Amino acid sequence: MLGGDGVRARAAGRKTYPSRPIRLIVPFPPGGSSDSVARVVVQKISEGLGQPVVIENRPGVGGLLGSEAVAKAAPDGYTLLLGSVSSLGVAPHIFSNPRIDPQKDFAAIAPIMSSPLTIIARPTLPVDSIAALIALARSKPGALNYGAAGVGTHVYLTAELFKKLAAFDAVHVPFQGGAPAMAALLAGNIDYKFDVVNTTLPQARAGKVKVLAVTSARRIALLPEGSDPSRIGLPGFRHDCMDGRRRGPRGLPRASCRG
């Protein structure tokens, strides 16, 4: 992640930038994993640059709408994108006419974080482990459902891969982002979902969700109750997502791209 001291040093070398607030577009709704990461990151960026960094949420089409807005923005360093696996790695390849080219339309600036996913369930679902979830789903084909941001996100693809490897069927309930899906899980309207650690943790600590597994190669200290899927015979199922990489439009000045 780009540190405050490094930003100050570069800012000192370029007196004219930034001279006004910077807009960081998050292509997903408020309250989800990308949004929560962005709200932590902008504090440090603002401190380093001496200018406010304003978050603008532009959800839709697997993150393509917000990404397109940045691709078409002036390459002056004042409109940036919080990219993700979903918006830049998946959606452009599964939607027709995506109107962006991740390789050509953006200038990379800096990575922000990498995180495994969690598999979490509503507290009233009668399972207490990932093995129990699979057994329940196999015993009632198509009866369970899971929530994820719509088709075109890495969470959706991970959930579908999990179903295939575990040999069961469940219904995908699409949402506009991770936050609405979490709200549905907390309300008991869906049975389980995949999420990232930073948004799972507060709900797990409050006892509002059951953590069944993490998609990393081993357990993680923050969520010791979540086993890794290799323990139940799914050794090939692993997912670590790069949830956030700051990008700007193609043609961004080189000094603005140094991470």
C-alpha positions, -999 to +999 in steps of 0.1 A: +000+000+000+012+035-008+025+051+024+020+087+035+057+097+036+062+085+000+032+105-011+044+136+006+078+133-010+064+131-045+039+159-038+067+181-027+084+175-060+053+184-080+040+216-064+009+218-086-005+183-078-028+179-062-044+214-060-080+202-054-098+172-041-094+138-057-123+115-066-119+078-059-146+058-077-156+025-060-177+005-086-197-013-059-223-001-033-215+014+001-209-010+030-194-038+010-158-051+010-145-027-017-162+003+000-149-006+034-113-009+021-116+024+003-127+042+034-096+031+053-072+038+024-085+074+016-076+086+051-039+078+045-039+091+009-055+123+021-030+128+048-001+122+024-013+145-003-028+172+018-060+171-002-093+154+005-100+121-014-137+118-019-153+083-024-180+080-051-199+047-053-209+038-088-222+002-087-236-018-116-228-046-142-202-063-120-183-031-115-181-021-152-201+011-148-178+027-123-147+014-142-159+029-175-164+063-158-127+063-148-116+050-182-133+080-198-121+106-173-094+131-179-059+116-171-050+143-147-048+123-114-081+137-100-103+107-109-091+073-097-105+038-095-105+012-068-102-018-091-108-054-081-108-090-095-145-087-102-145-053-120-113-057-141-105-094-141-139-111-146-167-088-157-150-075-189-148-111-201-183-124-194-205-094-203-211-085-239-199-050-250-180-042-217-168-009-232-135-011-213-102-029-219-085-034-185-051-038-202-053-006-223-076+018-206-060+021-171-027+031-155-018+010-125-008+029-094-006+006-063-020-026-048-039-023-016-048-056-001-052-094-006-077-115+013-092-150+013-129-153+013-150-167+041-180-190+038-206-178+063-242-189+071-272-175+088-272-185+125-305-205+121-292-227+094-287-262+110-250-266+102-219-259+122-192-267+097-185-267+060-189-304+059-223-301+074-233-275+049-223-297+020-242-327+035-273-306+040-272-292+004-266-327-010-296-341+009-319-313-004-309-305-040-318-269-049-334-262-016-306-239-002-297-206-017-267-183-015-262-146-020-236-129-041-231-098-062-245-106-096-230-126-124-196-112-133-180-110-098-153-132-084-175-140-054-202-155-077-176-175-097-160-188-065-194-199-051-202-217-084-169-234-084-175-245-048-208-260-057-193-279-086-163-293-066-186-302-037-212-318-060-244-301-048-269-277-062-280-244-046-298-213-060-279-181-066-297-150-054-281-120-071-275-087-053-260-054-065-231-058-041-217-075-010-235-052+015-270-059+003-262-096+003-249-094+039-281-076+049-301-104+034-281-130+053-285-111+086-322-110+080-323-147+073-334-143+037-306-163+023-288-194+037-251-187+031-227-165+012-190-159+004-175-128+018-141-112+026-126-112+060-129-074+067-167-075+064-172-109+079-152-102+111-175-077+129-206-099+121-189-130+133-177-114+165-212-102+172-226-137+167-247-127+138-232-152+113-216-186+114-181-188+099-179-223+083-146-220+063-120-197+048-107-202+012-071-199+021-047-228+023-047-227+061-068-213+089-063-176+097-058-162+132-086-137+130-112-164+123-099-196+139-134-212+137-132-213+099-115-244+086-099-246+052-117-266+025-088-291+021-099-306+054-131-319+038-117-333+006-116-302-016-078-296-018-081-277-051-105-251-038-086-221-028-092-184-035-072-153-024-085-121-040-068-089-047-096-066-034-084-032-044-058-019-068-057+019-074-059+028-110-063+059-131-072+065-167-047+057-195-023+085-199-020+094-162+012+113-155+040+090-145+045+107-111+009+100-102+014+063-108+043+056-086+032+032-058 
